[in-house]
């Protein structure tokens, strides 16, 4: 199995004559969409070493505009913040005014 990732603006290139042999082998196209609040809550629950409440997840979602790459950065920063403050979990009050990115 091969997973090919490219920007939407580059998909047209696989229709060109030189790459037509690749285009015939692409069986599925996936459209990535920004994360929702539910996605963000699940993301942090699964991948973040510190527990965060829905308010923190909402702050991270707003700041990242739902981009998973930026949510990963926020998760690392939240972990560092929790470690520095000695908190086992973070609430929106703990992170008020904080830029998680």
Secondary structure as UniProt FT lines:
FT   HELIX           8..15
FT   HELIX           17..19
FT   HELIX           20..23
FT   TURN            24..25
FT   HELIX           37..47
FT   STRAND          51..52
FT   HELIX           54..64
FT   TURN            65..66
FT   HELIX           68..85
FT   STRAND          89..90
FT   TURN            92..97
//
